[in-house]
Amino acid sequence: MDGNHSGNERYKARLFAKGFTQKEGVDYFETFFPVAKMVSVKVLLAMVAIKGWFLSQLDVNNAFLHGDLDEEVYMALPQGFHSQGEVVCKLNKSLYGLKQAYRQWFAKFSGTLLQLGFTQSKADYSLFTRRQGDVFMMLLVYVDDVLIACNDKAEIDRFKVLLDDRFKLKDLSDLKYFLGLEVARSAKGIALCQRKYTLEVLNDAGMLGCKPAKTPMEQSIKLSQLEGEELKDPITKTEG
Protein backbone atom coordinates (compact mmCIF):
# COMPACT_ATOMS: atom_id res chain seq x y z
CA MET A 1 0.00 0.00 0.00
CA ASP A 2 1.11 3.56 -0.63
CA GLY A 3 0.73 6.47 1.77
CA ASN A 4 0.98 10.12 0.82
CA HIS A 5 3.51 12.29 2.61
CA SER A 6 4.09 16.02 2.64
CA GLY A 7 5.05 17.46 -0.71
CA ASN A 8 5.69 14.98 -3.50
CA GLU A 9 7.30 12.31 -1.29
CA ARG A 10 5.58 9.00 -0.70
CA TYR A 11 6.18 6.18 1.73
CA LYS A 12 5.56 2.67 0.44
CA ALA A 13 4.82 -0.52 2.34
CA ARG A 14 5.09 -3.86 0.57
CA LEU A 15 4.33 -7.36 1.81
CA PHE A 16 7.17 -9.80 1.23
CA ALA A 17 7.29 -13.57 1.66
CA LYS A 18 10.34 -15.10 3.38
CA GLY A 19 11.68 -16.83 0.30
CA PHE A 20 14.79 -18.03 2.14
CA THR A 21 12.62 -20.47 4.11
CA GLN A 22 11.30 -22.13 0.96
CA LYS A 23 12.41 -25.71 0.28
CA GLU A 24 13.49 -26.65 -3.25
CA GLY A 25 11.32 -29.36 -4.72
CA VAL A 26 8.50 -28.55 -2.28
CA ASP A 27 7.76 -24.82 -2.31
CA TYR A 28 9.48 -24.08 -5.61
CA PHE A 29 11.04 -25.89 -8.55
CA GLU A 30 12.28 -23.81 -11.49
CA THR A 31 13.47 -20.25 -10.83
CA PHE A 32 15.26 -19.35 -14.09
CA PHE A 33 13.87 -16.51 -16.19
CA PRO A 34 15.39 -14.59 -19.13
CA VAL A 35 16.28 -10.90 -19.09
CA ALA A 36 17.19 -8.64 -21.98
CA LYS A 37 20.78 -8.89 -23.17
CA MET A 38 22.73 -5.66 -23.53
CA VAL A 39 23.54 -6.55 -27.14
CA SER A 40 19.78 -6.83 -27.82
CA VAL A 41 19.22 -3.38 -26.33
CA LYS A 42 21.90 -1.88 -28.57
CA VAL A 43 20.57 -3.66 -31.67
CA LEU A 44 17.05 -2.40 -30.96
CA LEU A 45 18.32 1.16 -30.50
CA ALA A 46 20.34 0.87 -33.72
CA MET A 47 17.26 -0.31 -35.62
CA VAL A 48 15.22 2.56 -34.20
CA ALA A 49 17.88 5.10 -35.21
CA ILE A 50 18.31 3.69 -38.72
CA LYS A 51 14.61 3.18 -39.48
CA GLY A 52 13.37 6.29 -37.67
CA TRP A 53 10.92 4.23 -35.57
CA PHE A 54 9.06 5.44 -32.51
CA LEU A 55 10.45 4.32 -29.15
CA SER A 56 8.67 4.19 -25.82
CA GLN A 57 9.21 2.73 -22.34
CA LEU A 58 6.78 1.15 -19.88
CA ASP A 59 7.00 0.09 -16.28
CA VAL A 60 4.60 -2.53 -14.90
CA ASN A 61 3.17 -1.72 -11.47
CA ASN A 62 3.45 -4.55 -8.92
CA ALA A 63 4.61 -6.87 -11.67
CA PHE A 64 5.31 -9.93 -9.51
CA LEU A 65 1.78 -9.95 -8.11
CA HIS A 66 0.45 -10.94 -11.56
CA GLY A 67 2.30 -14.26 -11.60
CA ASP A 68 0.36 -17.51 -11.12
CA LEU A 69 1.75 -20.11 -8.73
CA ASP A 70 2.16 -23.71 -9.89
CA GLU A 71 3.23 -24.88 -6.43
CA GLU A 72 1.24 -25.00 -3.20
CA VAL A 73 2.76 -22.31 -0.98
CA TYR A 74 1.66 -21.37 2.53
CA MET A 75 2.73 -18.28 4.46
CA ALA A 76 2.47 -17.22 8.08
CA LEU A 77 0.24 -14.22 8.65
CA PRO A 78 1.97 -10.81 8.71
CA GLN A 79 3.02 -9.40 12.07
CA GLY A 80 0.19 -7.46 13.70
CA PHE A 81 -2.54 -9.58 12.11
CA HIS A 82 -4.64 -10.81 15.04
CA SER A 83 -6.18 -14.26 14.87
CA GLN A 84 -7.13 -17.08 17.19
CA GLY A 85 -4.86 -20.12 17.11
CA GLU A 86 -2.27 -21.05 14.50
CA VAL A 87 -3.42 -19.66 11.15
CA VAL A 88 -1.56 -19.60 7.84
CA CYS A 89 -2.62 -18.34 4.43
CA LYS A 90 -2.39 -20.20 1.13
CA LEU A 91 -1.01 -18.09 -1.71
CA ASN A 92 -3.08 -18.15 -4.88
CA LYS A 93 -0.82 -15.64 -6.62
CA SER A 94 2.88 -14.93 -6.64
CA LEU A 95 4.28 -12.57 -4.02
CA TYR A 96 7.43 -10.50 -3.66
CA GLY A 97 10.21 -12.50 -2.04
CA LEU A 98 9.25 -15.90 -3.42
CA LYS A 99 11.99 -17.84 -5.21
CA GLN A 100 9.81 -18.31 -8.29
CA ALA A 101 8.39 -14.77 -8.37
CA TYR A 102 10.55 -13.56 -11.28
CA ARG A 103 9.92 -16.69 -13.33
CA GLN A 104 6.15 -16.68 -12.79
CA TRP A 105 5.86 -13.01 -13.74
CA PHE A 106 7.80 -13.51 -16.97
CA ALA A 107 5.70 -16.59 -17.80
CA LYS A 108 2.52 -14.55 -17.31
CA PHE A 109 3.72 -11.57 -19.35
CA SER A 110 5.31 -13.56 -22.18
CA GLY A 111 2.20 -15.78 -22.39
CA THR A 112 0.07 -12.66 -22.82
CA LEU A 113 2.32 -11.35 -25.60
CA LEU A 114 2.14 -14.68 -27.44
CA GLN A 115 -1.67 -14.55 -27.21
CA LEU A 116 -1.55 -11.07 -28.76
CA GLY A 117 0.27 -12.42 -31.82
CA PHE A 118 3.90 -11.78 -30.90
CA THR A 119 6.73 -14.16 -31.73
CA GLN A 120 9.40 -14.87 -29.14
CA SER A 121 12.98 -14.66 -30.39
CA LYS A 122 15.13 -17.79 -30.13
CA ALA A 123 18.32 -15.69 -29.87
CA ASP A 124 17.01 -13.66 -26.92
CA TYR A 125 13.90 -14.97 -25.17
CA SER A 126 13.13 -11.51 -23.77
CA LEU A 127 12.68 -10.10 -27.30
CA PHE A 128 9.25 -10.25 -28.97
CA THR A 129 8.25 -9.14 -32.46
CA ARG A 130 4.95 -8.78 -34.32
CA ARG A 131 4.11 -7.82 -37.89
CA GLN A 132 0.58 -6.84 -38.89
CA GLY A 133 0.49 -5.63 -42.47
CA ASP A 134 2.88 -2.68 -42.72
CA VAL A 135 3.12 -2.28 -38.93
CA PHE A 136 6.13 -3.87 -37.23
CA MET A 137 6.59 -3.82 -33.46
CA MET A 138 9.45 -4.97 -31.22
CA LEU A 139 9.27 -5.48 -27.46
CA LEU A 140 12.22 -5.98 -25.14
CA VAL A 141 11.53 -7.06 -21.55
CA TYR A 142 13.79 -6.64 -18.52
CA VAL A 143 11.85 -7.85 -15.45
CA ASP A 144 9.13 -5.14 -15.21
CA ASP A 145 10.67 -2.64 -17.65
CA VAL A 146 9.48 -2.86 -21.26
CA LEU A 147 10.85 -1.15 -24.36
CA ILE A 148 8.54 -0.75 -27.35
CA ALA A 149 9.81 0.08 -30.83
CA CYS A 150 7.36 0.48 -33.72
CA ASN A 151 7.01 2.24 -37.05
CA ASP A 152 3.48 3.41 -36.15
CA LYS A 153 2.90 5.78 -33.21
CA ALA A 154 -0.86 5.16 -33.13
CA GLU A 155 -0.25 1.40 -32.85
CA ILE A 156 2.01 1.95 -29.83
CA ASP A 157 -0.74 3.98 -28.14
CA ARG A 158 -3.35 1.28 -28.85
CA PHE A 159 -1.02 -1.42 -27.57
CA LYS A 160 -0.37 0.49 -24.34
CA VAL A 161 -4.12 0.70 -23.67
CA LEU A 162 -4.48 -3.02 -24.35
CA LEU A 163 -1.65 -3.92 -21.98
CA ASP A 164 -2.90 -1.54 -19.30
CA ASP A 165 -6.22 -3.39 -19.25
CA ARG A 166 -4.38 -6.58 -18.30
CA PHE A 167 -1.51 -5.15 -16.24
CA LYS A 168 -1.49 -1.75 -14.62
CA LEU A 169 1.25 0.23 -16.35
CA LYS A 170 3.28 3.35 -15.77
CA ASP A 171 3.86 5.04 -19.12
CA LEU A 172 7.37 6.50 -19.06
CA SER A 173 6.90 7.93 -22.56
CA ASP A 174 10.11 8.38 -24.58
CA LEU A 175 13.10 6.30 -23.47
CA LYS A 176 15.50 8.22 -21.24
CA TYR A 177 17.29 5.64 -19.09
CA PHE A 178 17.54 1.85 -19.37
CA LEU A 179 19.98 -0.69 -17.91
CA GLY A 180 22.55 1.96 -17.04
CA LEU A 181 22.27 3.66 -20.44
CA GLU A 182 21.22 7.29 -20.70
CA VAL A 183 19.50 7.76 -24.05
CA ALA A 184 19.24 11.07 -25.88
CA ARG A 185 17.57 11.23 -29.28
CA SER A 186 17.77 13.92 -31.93
CA ALA A 187 17.29 14.29 -35.66
CA LYS A 188 20.88 13.09 -36.11
CA GLY A 189 20.34 9.80 -34.28
CA ILE A 190 20.60 8.34 -30.78
CA ALA A 191 23.38 9.15 -28.31
CA LEU A 192 24.20 6.80 -25.42
CA CYS A 193 25.96 7.76 -22.20
CA GLN A 194 26.78 5.88 -18.98
CA ARG A 195 27.82 8.84 -16.83
CA LYS A 196 24.98 8.38 -14.32
CA TYR A 197 25.66 4.64 -14.01
CA THR A 198 29.40 5.23 -13.59
CA LEU A 199 28.84 7.79 -10.83
CA GLU A 200 26.53 5.35 -9.04
CA VAL A 201 29.18 2.60 -9.19
CA LEU A 202 31.85 4.98 -7.86
CA ASN A 203 29.52 6.13 -5.09
CA ASP A 204 28.71 2.55 -4.05
CA ALA A 205 32.44 1.75 -3.97
CA GLY A 206 33.20 4.88 -1.90
CA MET A 207 35.44 6.27 -4.64
CA LEU A 208 33.40 9.27 -5.70
CA GLY A 209 35.97 11.67 -4.23
CA CYS A 210 38.97 10.02 -5.93
CA LYS A 211 40.96 11.86 -8.57
CA PRO A 212 40.47 10.60 -12.13
CA ALA A 213 43.36 8.89 -13.92
CA LYS A 214 43.85 7.94 -17.54
CA THR A 215 45.08 4.50 -16.50
CA PRO A 216 44.86 2.49 -13.25
CA MET A 217 48.63 1.86 -13.40
CA GLU A 218 51.12 3.72 -11.25
CA GLN A 219 52.31 6.91 -12.92
CA SER A 220 55.98 6.34 -12.11
CA ILE A 221 56.14 2.67 -13.13
CA LYS A 222 58.76 1.76 -15.74
CA LEU A 223 58.25 -1.20 -18.03
CA SER A 224 61.17 -3.03 -19.57
CA GLN A 225 61.30 -5.58 -22.35
CA LEU A 226 64.50 -7.15 -20.98
CA GLU A 227 64.00 -7.11 -17.20
CA GLY A 228 61.44 -8.79 -14.98
CA GLU A 229 59.90 -12.24 -14.77
CA GLU A 230 58.59 -13.61 -18.03
CA LEU A 231 54.91 -14.62 -17.99
CA LYS A 232 53.88 -18.10 -19.06
CA ASP A 233 52.13 -18.55 -22.38
CA PRO A 234 48.50 -19.51 -21.49
CA ILE A 235 48.06 -21.23 -24.86
CA THR A 236 50.92 -23.68 -24.26
CA LYS A 237 49.61 -26.93 -22.82
CA THR A 238 51.54 -28.42 -19.93
CA GLU A 239 52.51 -32.06 -20.19
CA GLY A 240 51.36 -34.72 -17.73
C-alpha positions in Angstrom: 0.0 0.0 0.0 1.1 3.6 -0.6 0.7 6.5 1.8 1.0 10.1 0.8 3.5 12.3 2.6 4.1 16.0 2.6 5.1 17.5 -0.7 5.7 15.0 -3.5 7.3 12.3 -1.3 5.6 9.0 -0.7 6.2 6.2 1.7 5.6 2.7 0.4 4.8 -0.5 2.3 5.1 -3.9 0.6 4.3 -7.4 1.8 7.2 -9.8 1.2 7.3 -13.6 1.7 10.3 -15.1 3.4 11.7 -16.8 0.3 14.8 -18.0 2.1 12.6 -20.5 4.1 11.3 -22.1 1.0 12.4 -25.7 0.3 13.5 -26.6 -3.2 11.3 -29.4 -4.7 8.5 -28.5 -2.3 7.8 -24.8 -2.3 9.5 -24.1 -5.6 11.0 -25.9 -8.6 12.3 -23.8 -11.5 13.5 -20.2 -10.8 15.3 -19.3 -14.1 13.9 -16.5 -16.2 15.4 -14.6 -19.1 16.3 -10.9 -19.1 17.2 -8.6 -22.0 20.8 -8.9 -23.2 22.7 -5.7 -23.5 23.5 -6.5 -27.1 19.8 -6.8 -27.8 19.2 -3.4 -26.3 21.9 -1.9 -28.6 20.6 -3.7 -31.7 17.1 -2.4 -31.0 18.3 1.2 -30.5 20.3 0.9 -33.7 17.3 -0.3 -35.6 15.2 2.6 -34.2 17.9 5.1 -35.2 18.3 3.7 -38.7 14.6 3.2 -39.5 13.4 6.3 -37.7 10.9 4.2 -35.6 9.1 5.4 -32.5 10.5 4.3 -29.2 8.7 4.2 -25.8 9.2 2.7 -22.3 6.8 1.2 -19.9 7.0 0.1 -16.3 4.6 -2.5 -14.9 3.2 -1.7 -11.5 3.5 -4.5 -8.9 4.6 -6.9 -11.7 5.3 -9.9 -9.5 1.8 -10.0 -8.1 0.5 -10.9 -11.6 2.3 -14.3 -11.6 0.4 -17.5 -11.1 1.8 -20.1 -8.7 2.2 -23.7 -9.9 3.2 -24.9 -6.4 1.2 -25.0 -3.2 2.8 -22.3 -1.0 1.7 -21.4 2.5 2.7 -18.3 4.5 2.5 -17.2 8.1 0.2 -14.2 8.6 2.0 -10.8 8.7 3.0 -9.4 12.1 0.2 -7.5 13.7 -2.5 -9.6 12.1 -4.6 -10.8 15.0 -6.2 -14.3 14.9 -7.1 -17.1 17.2 -4.9 -20.1 17.1 -2.3 -21.0 14.5 -3.4 -19.7 11.2 -1.6 -19.6 7.8 -2.6 -18.3 4.4 -2.4 -20.2 1.1 -1.0 -18.1 -1.7 -3.1 -18.1 -4.9 -0.8 -15.6 -6.6 2.9 -14.9 -6.6 4.3 -12.6 -4.0 7.4 -10.5 -3.7 10.2 -12.5 -2.0 9.3 -15.9 -3.4 12.0 -17.8 -5.2 9.8 -18.3 -8.3 8.4 -14.8 -8.4 10.5 -13.6 -11.3 9.9 -16.7 -13.3 6.2 -16.7 -12.8 5.9 -13.0 -13.7 7.8 -13.5 -17.0 5.7 -16.6 -17.8 2.5 -14.5 -17.3 3.7 -11.6 -19.4 5.3 -13.6 -22.2 2.2 -15.8 -22.4 0.1 -12.7 -22.8 2.3 -11.4 -25.6 2.1 -14.7 -27.4 -1.7 -14.5 -27.2 -1.5 -11.1 -28.8 0.3 -12.4 -31.8 3.9 -11.8 -30.9 6.7 -14.2 -31.7 9.4 -14.9 -29.1 13.0 -14.7 -30.4 15.1 -17.8 -30.1 18.3 -15.7 -29.9 17.0 -13.7 -26.9 13.9 -15.0 -25.2 13.1 -11.5 -23.8 12.7 -10.1 -27.3 9.3 -10.3 -29.0 8.2 -9.1 -32.5 4.9 -8.8 -34.3 4.1 -7.8 -37.9 0.6 -6.8 -38.9 0.5 -5.6 -42.5 2.9 -2.7 -42.7 3.1 -2.3 -38.9 6.1 -3.9 -37.2 6.6 -3.8 -33.5 9.4 -5.0 -31.2 9.3 -5.5 -27.5 12.2 -6.0 -25.1 11.5 -7.1 -21.5 13.8 -6.6 -18.5 11.8 -7.9 -15.5 9.1 -5.1 -15.2 10.7 -2.6 -17.7 9.5 -2.9 -21.3 10.9 -1.2 -24.4 8.5 -0.7 -27.4 9.8 0.1 -30.8 7.4 0.5 -33.7 7.0 2.2 -37.0 3.5 3.4 -36.2 2.9 5.8 -33.2 -0.9 5.2 -33.1 -0.3 1.4 -32.8 2.0 2.0 -29.8 -0.7 4.0 -28.1 -3.3 1.3 -28.8 -1.0 -1.4 -27.6 -0.4 0.5 -24.3 -4.1 0.7 -23.7 -4.5 -3.0 -24.4 -1.7 -3.9 -22.0 -2.9 -1.5 -19.3 -6.2 -3.4 -19.2 -4.4 -6.6 -18.3 -1.5 -5.2 -16.2 -1.5 -1.7 -14.6 1.2 0.2 -16.4 3.3 3.4 -15.8 3.9 5.0 -19.1 7.4 6.5 -19.1 6.9 7.9 -22.6 10.1 8.4 -24.6 13.1 6.3 -23.5 15.5 8.2 -21.2 17.3 5.6 -19.1 17.5 1.9 -19.4 20.0 -0.7 -17.9 22.5 2.0 -17.0 22.3 3.7 -20.4 21.2 7.3 -20.7 19.5 7.8 -24.0 19.2 11.1 -25.9 17.6 11.2 -29.3 17.8 13.9 -31.9 17.3 14.3 -35.7 20.9 13.1 -36.1 20.3 9.8 -34.3 20.6 8.3 -30.8 23.4 9.1 -28.3 24.2 6.8 -25.4 26.0 7.8 -22.2 26.8 5.9 -19.0 27.8 8.8 -16.8 25.0 8.4 -14.3 25.7 4.6 -14.0 29.4 5.2 -13.6 28.8 7.8 -10.8 26.5 5.3 -9.0 29.2 2.6 -9.2 31.8 5.0 -7.9 29.5 6.1 -5.1 28.7 2.6 -4.0 32.4 1.8 -4.0 33.2 4.9 -1.9 35.4 6.3 -4.6 33.4 9.3 -5.7 36.0 11.7 -4.2 39.0 10.0 -5.9 41.0 11.9 -8.6 40.5 10.6 -12.1 43.4 8.9 -13.9 43.8 7.9 -17.5 45.1 4.5 -16.5 44.9 2.5 -13.3 48.6 1.9 -13.4 51.1 3.7 -11.3 52.3 6.9 -12.9 56.0 6.3 -12.1 56.1 2.7 -13.1 58.8 1.8 -15.7 58.2 -1.2 -18.0 61.2 -3.0 -19.6 61.3 -5.6 -22.3 64.5 -7.1 -21.0 64.0 -7.1 -17.2 61.4 -8.8 -15.0 59.9 -12.2 -14.8 58.6 -13.6 -18.0 54.9 -14.6 -18.0 53.9 -18.1 -19.1 52.1 -18.6 -22.4 48.5 -19.5 -21.5 48.1 -21.2 -24.9 50.9 -23.7 -24.3 49.6 -26.9 -22.8 51.5 -28.4 -19.9 52.5 -32.1 -20.2 51.4 -34.7 -17.7 
